[in-house]
Amino acid sequence: MIGGSAILFALNVFLTDENAMQITMLAPVQNFLFFVSIVLLTAGIYLIVTSKPCPACGEKVHRRHLDCKYCGWIFKIPRPPRR
């Protein structure tokens, strides 16, 4: 996105005023797409960090669940550390 913005602003130097105005009108759209991509990237990282694959069926299950909602596989119950 940043590279695309740099190219658009660099093109303004070589284009006529009318063409330059048409290209710079795309800047708000490009900014919107940038923010949407940041939101989607954050959501993807959250889903990767908070899920684990089921060893039986391979579906993604939330880390706090002790069993798979798809096939019923029961994960090991974590034991507290020994002192």
C-alpha positions as CSV (number, residue, x, y, z in Angstrom):
1,M,0.0,0.0,0.0
2,I,2.8,2.4,0.9
3,G,4.6,1.6,-2.3
4,G,1.5,2.2,-4.3
5,S,1.0,5.6,-2.7
6,A,4.6,6.5,-3.5
7,I,4.2,5.5,-7.1
8,L,1.0,7.6,-7.4
9,F,2.6,10.7,-6.0
10,A,5.7,10.2,-8.2
11,L,3.5,10.0,-11.3
12,N,2.0,13.4,-10.4
13,V,5.3,15.0,-11.5
14,F,5.1,13.6,-15.0
15,L,1.4,13.8,-15.7
16,T,-0.8,16.7,-16.9
17,D,-2.9,18.5,-14.3
18,E,-6.1,16.7,-15.4
19,N,-4.6,13.2,-15.2
20,A,-2.9,13.9,-11.9
21,M,-6.1,15.0,-10.4
22,Q,-7.8,11.7,-11.5
23,I,-5.0,9.6,-9.9
24,T,-4.9,11.5,-6.7
25,M,-8.7,11.1,-6.3
26,L,-7.9,7.4,-5.6
27,A,-5.9,8.2,-2.4
28,P,-9.0,7.9,-0.1
29,V,-9.8,4.5,-1.6
30,Q,-6.3,3.4,-1.1
31,N,-6.2,4.6,2.5
32,F,-9.5,2.7,3.2
33,L,-8.1,-0.5,1.7
34,F,-5.0,-0.1,3.8
35,F,-7.0,0.2,7.0
36,V,-9.2,-2.8,6.0
37,S,-6.0,-4.9,5.4
38,I,-4.7,-3.9,8.9
39,V,-8.0,-5.0,10.5
40,L,-8.0,-8.3,8.6
41,L,-4.4,-9.0,9.5
42,T,-5.1,-8.4,13.2
43,A,-8.1,-10.7,13.1
44,G,-6.1,-13.4,11.4
45,I,-3.3,-13.2,14.0
46,Y,-5.9,-13.4,16.7
47,L,-7.5,-16.5,15.2
48,I,-4.1,-18.2,14.8
49,V,-3.0,-17.5,18.3
50,T,-6.3,-18.5,20.0
51,S,-7.0,-21.8,18.2
52,K,-5.4,-25.3,18.0
53,P,-6.0,-28.1,15.5
54,C,-7.8,-31.2,16.7
55,P,-5.5,-34.3,16.2
56,A,-8.5,-36.5,15.2
57,C,-10.4,-34.4,12.6
58,G,-8.0,-31.4,12.0
59,E,-10.6,-28.7,12.7
60,K,-9.6,-25.6,14.5
61,V,-10.8,-25.5,18.2
62,H,-10.4,-22.7,20.6
63,R,-7.5,-23.2,23.0
64,R,-9.6,-23.1,26.2
65,H,-11.9,-25.9,25.1
66,L,-11.1,-29.3,26.5
67,D,-12.9,-31.3,23.8
68,C,-13.5,-30.9,20.0
69,K,-17.0,-29.7,19.2
70,Y,-16.8,-31.4,15.8
71,C,-15.7,-35.0,16.6
72,G,-15.7,-35.1,20.4
73,W,-11.9,-35.7,20.9
74,I,-10.9,-35.0,24.5
75,F,-7.6,-33.1,24.8
76,K,-5.3,-33.8,27.7
77,I,-6.2,-32.0,30.8
78,P,-3.2,-29.8,31.7
79,R,-1.8,-30.7,35.1
80,P,-0.6,-28.0,37.5
81,P,3.2,-27.8,37.8
82,R,4.8,-29.8,40.6
83,R,6.4,-28.0,43.4
